[in-house]
């Protein structure tokens, strides 16, 4: 695991992430940002 810093809607948030965790999953599931969509 590692700690990551993500700026979302002007707020900086620190979260621990697994090495194989997708940023998409972090945003949707743990930070509850529902507007993020997966793309090809």
Biotite code that builds the C-alpha atoms (Angstrom):
import biotite.structure as struc

atoms = struc.array([
    struc.Atom([0.000, 0.000, 0.000], chain_id="A", res_id=1, res_name="UNK", atom_name="CA", element="C"),
    struc.Atom([1.036, 3.558, -0.529], chain_id="A", res_id=2, res_name="UNK", atom_name="CA", element="C"),
    struc.Atom([-0.387, 6.924, 0.358], chain_id="A", res_id=3, res_name="UNK", atom_name="CA", element="C"),
    struc.Atom([-1.562, 9.087, -2.516], chain_id="A", res_id=4, res_name="UNK", atom_name="CA", element="C"),
    struc.Atom([-2.583, 12.719, -2.647], chain_id="A", res_id=5, res_name="UNK", atom_name="CA", element="C"),
    struc.Atom([-5.434, 13.563, -5.012], chain_id="A", res_id=6, res_name="UNK", atom_name="CA", element="C"),
    struc.Atom([-6.928, 16.984, -5.681], chain_id="A", res_id=7, res_name="UNK", atom_name="CA", element="C"),
    struc.Atom([-10.662, 16.677, -6.368], chain_id="A", res_id=8, res_name="UNK", atom_name="CA", element="C"),
    struc.Atom([-12.892, 19.711, -6.916], chain_id="A", res_id=9, res_name="UNK", atom_name="CA", element="C"),
    struc.Atom([-10.270, 21.977, -5.355], chain_id="A", res_id=10, res_name="UNK", atom_name="CA", element="C"),
    struc.Atom([-9.801, 19.861, -2.214], chain_id="A", res_id=11, res_name="UNK", atom_name="CA", element="C"),
    struc.Atom([-6.696, 17.807, -1.532], chain_id="A", res_id=12, res_name="UNK", atom_name="CA", element="C"),
    struc.Atom([-7.453, 14.348, -0.178], chain_id="A", res_id=13, res_name="UNK", atom_name="CA", element="C"),
    struc.Atom([-4.970, 11.793, 1.129], chain_id="A", res_id=14, res_name="UNK", atom_name="CA", element="C"),
    struc.Atom([-5.812, 8.096, 0.809], chain_id="A", res_id=15, res_name="UNK", atom_name="CA", element="C"),
    struc.Atom([-3.948, 4.838, 1.094], chain_id="A", res_id=16, res_name="UNK", atom_name="CA", element="C"),
    struc.Atom([-4.150, 2.829, -2.111], chain_id="A", res_id=17, res_name="UNK", atom_name="CA", element="C"),
    struc.Atom([-3.276, -0.719, -3.021], chain_id="A", res_id=18, res_name="UNK", atom_name="CA", element="C"),
    struc.Atom([-0.606, -1.022, -5.706], chain_id="A", res_id=19, res_name="UNK", atom_name="CA", element="C"),
    struc.Atom([-3.114, -2.563, -8.133], chain_id="A", res_id=20, res_name="UNK", atom_name="CA", element="C"),
    struc.Atom([-6.054, -0.245, -7.342], chain_id="A", res_id=21, res_name="UNK", atom_name="CA", element="C"),
    struc.Atom([-7.346, 1.860, -10.226], chain_id="A", res_id=22, res_name="UNK", atom_name="CA", element="C"),
    struc.Atom([-7.686, 5.616, -9.826], chain_id="A", res_id=23, res_name="UNK", atom_name="CA", element="C"),
    struc.Atom([-11.209, 5.226, -11.195], chain_id="A", res_id=24, res_name="UNK", atom_name="CA", element="C"),
    struc.Atom([-12.121, 2.918, -8.302], chain_id="A", res_id=25, res_name="UNK", atom_name="CA", element="C"),
    struc.Atom([-10.600, 5.288, -5.752], chain_id="A", res_id=26, res_name="UNK", atom_name="CA", element="C"),
    struc.Atom([-12.586, 8.227, -7.097], chain_id="A", res_id=27, res_name="UNK", atom_name="CA", element="C"),
    struc.Atom([-15.907, 6.387, -7.445], chain_id="A", res_id=28, res_name="UNK", atom_name="CA", element="C"),
    struc.Atom([-15.920, 4.061, -4.457], chain_id="A", res_id=29, res_name="UNK", atom_name="CA", element="C"),
    struc.Atom([-13.859, 5.760, -1.783], chain_id="A", res_id=30, res_name="UNK", atom_name="CA", element="C"),
    struc.Atom([-14.150, 9.459, -2.615], chain_id="A", res_id=31, res_name="UNK", atom_name="CA", element="C"),
    struc.Atom([-17.745, 9.157, -3.889], chain_id="A", res_id=32, res_name="UNK", atom_name="CA", element="C"),
    struc.Atom([-17.148, 11.124, -7.104], chain_id="A", res_id=33, res_name="UNK", atom_name="CA", element="C"),
    struc.Atom([-19.927, 9.704, -9.276], chain_id="A", res_id=34, res_name="UNK", atom_name="CA", element="C"),
    struc.Atom([-19.299, 11.821, -12.392], chain_id="A", res_id=35, res_name="UNK", atom_name="CA", element="C"),
    struc.Atom([-16.124, 9.892, -13.299], chain_id="A", res_id=36, res_name="UNK", atom_name="CA", element="C"),
    struc.Atom([-16.634, 7.495, -16.211], chain_id="A", res_id=37, res_name="UNK", atom_name="CA", element="C"),
    struc.Atom([-14.486, 4.683, -17.585], chain_id="A", res_id=38, res_name="UNK", atom_name="CA", element="C"),
    struc.Atom([-13.377, 5.093, -21.217], chain_id="A", res_id=39, res_name="UNK", atom_name="CA", element="C"),
    struc.Atom([-11.503, 3.075, -23.812], chain_id="A", res_id=40, res_name="UNK", atom_name="CA", element="C"),
])
